[in-house]
Amino acid sequence: MATENSNDSIAKIALITGGSRGLGHNTALSLARKGTDVVITYHSNQAEADATVAAIKALGRNAVALQLDTGAIKTFTDFAARLKAALKDNFDAAQFDYLVNNAGIGINKPFAETTEADFDRLMNINLKGVYFLTQTLLPLIADGGRIVNLSSGLARFSLPGFSAYGATKGAIEVLTHYLAKELGPRRIAVNTVAPGAIETDFGGGHVRDNAEANRQVANNTALGRAGLPDDIGPMIASLLSEDNRWINGQRIEVSGGIFL
């Protein structure tokens, strides 16, 4: 039977790409704490994915992990079939409610040194993958559902070495506007969440592990520190709650006020 939450209504189900670590992991746990069941995808580390599923279940919610390379567009039809089966087998559901397009990569290279291969890899994972995965999953997203696309503060301000990465995130923000417009008849709200510099393993853990980089971020942030995963996951979970059902087509930066 479908999972029920504390007020005996059917629990919402979220799909989070790249949900086994970093911001995706934190978002998965934050949603679980609010009574949402979760499907996460992982690229290659099944042990991390299994640990995230176990942590969600320890919070009393149902969860499952599915392997997905978000840059391999030709595999999306097969993924949708596996997801459909997983929804039926694990949640007794035909659709899910929330899609969080979190999976992504970063490359830090000067504009003059960025290769076509670098550019294509970023575009395939950060933009093309988001575009066509969302398109492929549309029949499985419930009417009245929500989509959150992850962008970056680097789509608003510029730092040397992030021209290609920032371009992909700028494109994501434009795509969000179009999705909000075109999916409006289905009452699907679509928003962008743009984190600032966060202490995770993203980009090799540069902000988290490099003391000088962390200090520079803190000095340029109004609230005086670098961001933490706990600053982002709960915000996304809140955005997906019914309290924020009328927010649509927006870019919401969650950065503590960096480079104001």
C-alpha positions in Angstrom: 0.0 0.0 0.0 1.1 3.6 -0.5 2.9 5.1 2.5 0.8 7.4 4.7 2.0 10.4 6.7 1.2 11.4 10.2 -2.2 13.0 9.2 -3.3 9.8 7.4 -3.1 11.4 3.9 -1.0 9.8 1.2 2.6 10.9 1.4 4.2 12.9 -1.3 7.1 11.4 -3.2 10.2 13.3 -4.3 12.8 12.3 -6.9 16.2 13.9 -6.3 18.9 13.4 -8.8 22.4 13.1 -7.3 20.7 12.5 -4.0 23.4 10.2 -2.4 25.7 13.0 -1.2 26.2 16.7 -0.8 23.2 19.0 -1.2 21.1 16.2 -2.7 21.7 14.0 0.3 20.8 16.9 2.7 17.7 17.7 0.7 16.6 14.1 0.8 16.8 13.9 4.5 15.2 17.3 4.9 12.2 16.2 2.9 12.0 13.0 4.8 11.8 14.9 8.0 8.8 16.7 6.6 7.0 13.5 5.8 8.0 13.0 2.2 9.0 9.7 0.7 12.1 9.8 -1.5 13.6 8.3 -4.7 17.3 9.3 -5.1 19.6 8.7 -8.1 23.3 8.1 -7.9 26.0 7.9 -10.5 28.4 5.2 -9.4 28.7 5.0 -5.6 26.0 2.6 -4.5 27.3 2.4 -1.0 26.6 6.1 -0.5 23.2 5.7 -2.0 22.3 2.7 0.2 23.5 4.7 3.3 21.2 7.6 2.3 18.3 5.3 1.8 18.9 3.7 5.2 19.1 7.2 6.8 15.7 8.1 5.2 14.1 4.9 6.4 15.5 5.6 9.9 13.4 8.8 9.8 10.3 6.7 9.2 9.9 7.4 5.5 10.2 5.1 2.5 13.0 5.4 0.0 14.8 3.8 -2.9 17.9 4.5 -4.9 18.3 4.1 -8.7 21.4 4.4 -10.8 21.4 7.2 -13.3 24.0 9.0 -15.4 22.3 12.4 -15.9 24.6 13.1 -18.8 23.6 10.0 -20.8 20.5 11.2 -22.4 19.9 8.0 -24.4 19.4 6.1 -21.1 16.5 8.2 -19.9 13.7 6.1 -21.5 15.1 3.1 -19.7 15.4 5.0 -16.4 11.8 6.2 -16.7 10.7 2.5 -17.0 12.8 1.6 -14.0 11.4 4.5 -12.0 7.8 3.6 -12.9 8.4 0.0 -11.7 10.1 1.3 -8.5 7.2 3.6 -7.8 4.8 0.7 -8.1 6.9 -1.8 -6.1 8.1 0.5 -3.3 5.3 3.1 -2.9 2.3 1.6 -4.6 2.2 4.7 -6.7 1.9 5.5 -10.5 3.5 9.0 -10.3 5.7 11.2 -8.1 5.1 14.7 -6.9 8.5 16.6 -6.7 11.4 16.6 -9.1 14.6 18.1 -7.8 17.2 18.4 -10.6 20.2 18.5 -8.3 22.9 16.4 -10.0 25.6 18.5 -11.6 29.4 19.0 -12.0 31.7 21.9 -11.9 34.8 22.7 -13.8 37.2 25.5 -12.8 39.3 26.6 -15.8 40.1 29.9 -17.3 38.0 30.8 -20.3 41.1 30.6 -22.6 41.9 27.1 -21.4 38.4 25.5 -21.4 38.3 22.8 -24.0 35.3 21.8 -26.2 35.3 18.5 -24.2 35.1 20.4 -20.9 32.2 22.5 -22.3 30.3 19.6 -23.7 30.6 17.6 -20.5 29.2 20.5 -18.5 26.4 21.1 -20.9 25.4 17.4 -21.1 25.1 17.0 -17.4 24.2 20.5 -16.2 21.8 21.6 -18.9 21.0 19.0 -21.6 20.5 16.3 -19.1 18.2 18.4 -17.0 16.2 19.4 -20.1 15.6 16.0 -21.5 15.3 14.1 -18.2 12.5 16.5 -17.1 10.9 16.0 -20.5 11.1 12.2 -20.3 9.6 12.2 -16.8 6.7 14.5 -17.5 4.2 11.6 -17.7 5.3 10.4 -14.3 5.0 13.8 -12.5 1.6 14.3 -10.9 -0.5 17.3 -11.9 -0.1 19.9 -9.2 3.5 18.8 -8.6 6.7 20.8 -8.3 10.0 21.0 -10.0 13.1 22.6 -8.5 16.2 23.2 -10.7 19.5 23.9 -9.0 21.5 26.8 -10.3 24.3 28.8 -8.6 25.3 32.2 -7.4 27.8 32.1 -10.3 24.9 32.8 -12.6 24.6 36.2 -11.0 28.2 37.2 -10.2 31.3 36.3 -12.0 34.5 34.7 -10.8 37.4 33.8 -13.1 37.5 30.1 -14.1 33.7 29.5 -14.1 32.6 30.8 -17.5 31.3 27.5 -18.8 29.8 26.4 -15.5 28.1 29.7 -15.0 26.8 29.6 -18.5 25.1 26.3 -17.9 23.5 27.6 -14.7 22.3 30.8 -16.4 20.6 28.6 -19.0 19.0 26.6 -16.3 17.4 29.8 -14.9 16.0 30.7 -18.3 14.7 27.1 -18.8 12.9 27.4 -15.4 10.9 30.3 -16.7 9.8 28.4 -19.8 8.9 25.3 -17.8 6.9 27.3 -15.3 4.9 28.8 -18.3 4.4 25.6 -20.2 3.6 23.4 -17.3 1.2 25.9 -15.7 -1.9 24.3 -17.2 -0.9 21.2 -15.2 -0.5 23.3 -12.1 3.1 22.3 -11.9 5.2 25.0 -10.2 8.8 25.3 -11.3 11.5 27.3 -9.5 15.2 27.7 -9.4 17.3 27.5 -6.2 20.7 29.1 -6.5 23.1 28.2 -3.6 26.1 30.3 -2.9 29.5 28.9 -1.9 28.7 25.8 0.2 31.0 23.5 2.2 30.6 20.2 0.4 32.8 17.9 -1.7 31.6 19.7 -4.8 34.5 20.9 -6.9 36.9 18.8 -4.9 35.8 20.3 -1.6 37.5 23.6 -2.4 35.3 25.8 -0.2 35.1 23.2 2.6 38.8 22.2 2.7 40.8 25.3 1.5 41.0 27.6 4.5 41.9 30.7 2.4 39.0 30.1 -0.1 36.7 29.6 2.9 37.9 32.9 4.4 37.4 34.8 1.2 33.8 33.5 0.9 33.1 34.5 4.5 34.6 38.0 4.0 32.3 38.6 1.0 29.1 37.2 2.5 26.9 39.5 4.5 26.2 36.8 7.2 30.0 36.3 7.6 30.6 32.6 6.7 30.5 30.1 3.9 27.2 28.1 3.5 26.6 24.7 4.9 24.4 21.8 3.4 22.0 22.4 6.3 21.4 25.9 4.8 20.1 24.5 1.5 18.3 21.2 2.0 15.8 22.5 4.5 15.1 25.5 2.3 14.3 23.3 -0.7 12.1 21.2 1.5 10.3 24.3 2.7 9.9 25.5 -0.9 8.2 22.3 -1.8 5.7 22.5 1.1 2.2 23.7 0.7 3.2 26.9 2.4 5.0 28.0 -0.7 2.6 26.6 -3.4 2.1 30.1 -5.0 5.8 30.6 -5.7 6.4 29.9 -9.4 9.0 30.8 -12.0 11.3 32.3 -9.5 15.1 32.4 -8.9 15.7 32.1 -5.2 19.4 32.6 -4.2 20.4 31.0 -0.9 23.8 32.4 -0.3 23.8 34.3 3.0 24.1 37.5 0.9 27.3 36.9 -1.0 28.6 39.7 -3.2 25.8 42.1 -2.5 
